[in-house]
Amino acid sequence: DGMSTSKLIKPQGDKSDDFEKGIATSLLELESNSDLKASLRELHITGAKEVDVAGKKAVIIFVPVPQLRAYQKVQVRLIRELEKKLSGKHVVLLAQRRILPKATRKSKLKNKQMRPRSRTLTAVHEAILDDLCHPAEIVGKRIRTKLDGSRLTKVHLDKNQQTNVEHKLETFTAVYKNLTGKDVVFEFPEFLL
């Protein structure tokens, strides 16, 4: 198990479970016997979890924010290979981001530092959306407020990547709901005004 731990480095103090170790092992196998070797050598994950999507399971893999770009360079291929290994479960890659609570009077005294914008709930939720849809770019958003006050966000994706991500839109919706509690649907608008 010593090997798989090089691929899995948890945020301080967190314990890894067998599921995460399994994912780390799959990454190691890809690193050792595929042409992703050079790309994966320097990379590791910070965690993984399964979520339910319409009776199937999808896998969320968390990676360190500084490594996200490197992962995204090989993401389409990497995910294809991982999905083969995981018998067809959908895989999504997200950066491991932290949300810092809003400053209150009390916490202001303790915390000398301003909370950076990138650590706010809104910014993290937006970043999760961007990660989720990669390589498809988000070209627009519409927020609908229903009569009961609940919100539905319609996320418009770039048609260029439709073939790459179309089959996963349901997974994106379920993963986003699982992580943020928010409802989103994804669509590919025919034209942009």
C-alpha positions, -999 to +999 in steps of 0.1 A: +000+000+000+030+022+003+029+029-034-007+041-036-001+065-008+023+085-029-006+093-052-030+102-023-020+131-001-049+141+022-054+175+036-036+175+070-049+150+095-076+134+073-077+096+071-079+080+037-104+052+031-102+021+010-122+037-018-096+065-021-068+041-019-084+021-048-086+053-069-049+061-061-039+026-071-058+030-105-039+062-111-006+045-103-014+017-127-022+042-155+011+060-147+031+028-150+016+014-181+001+041-203+015+070-222+001+093-195+032+084-175+050+117-179+019+137-172+009+118-141+043+114-125+042+147-106+005+146-097-014+133-068-050+134-055-063+147-022-094+125-020-122+108-038-158+099-031-188+082-048-222+098-054-254+084-067-266+095-101-300+081-112-293+046-097-257+045-109-225+056-091-203+085-101-168+091-088-155+126-077-117+128-076-103+158-057-070+172-068-048+200-053-056+234-068-021+241-080-022+208-100-056+213-116-042+229-148-018+199-153-046+175-148-068+194-172-042+191-200-048+153-200-082+152-184-102+138-213-078+109-218-072+103-181-109+102-174-116+078-203-089+054-189-102+057-153-138+051-164-126+019-182-109+008-149-140+016-128-163-004-151-179+026-167-187+047-137-186+084-146-156+102-132-153+139-125-122+159-115-125+188-091-099+209-073-099+206-035-110+241-024-118+255+010-146+277+019-138+301+048-167+313+068-179+348+065-162+372+090-182+380+121-174+406+147-158+380+169-137+363+142-125+397+129-106+402+161-089+368+158-083+369+121-060+396+110-063+386+074-091+394+050-109+364+036-097+361+000-124+362-026-114+327-038-124+313-004-159+326-004-188+302-008-199+319-040-164+317-055-159+281-046-193+271-060-185+289-092-151+272-094-167+238-088-190+244-118-161+254-140-141+223-130-170+200-134-177+210-170-141+210-182-133+208-211-166+225-220-166+262-213-196+278-195-208+305-219-238+317-199-260+313-169-297+320-163-311+318-128-348+309-125-365+314-092-395+291-088-427+300-070-416+282-038-385+304-037-361+277-048-336+285-075-326+267-106-295+277-124-294+269-161-258+266-172-251+271-209-221+252-223-201+257-254-213+235-282-177+227-293-174+202-265-209+188-268-198+153-278-172+151-250-196+160-221-231+155-233-235+120-219-225+133-185-248+162-179-270+143-155-238+134-135-227+170-134-261+180-120-260+153-093-224+160-083-231+197-080-262+191-059-243+167-037-215+192-031-233+225-029-270+216-023-279+238-054-299+228-084-284+233-118-292+220-153-268+221-182-277+228-218-261+236-251-279+266-265-282+266-303-271+302-307-259+331-286-274+365-286 
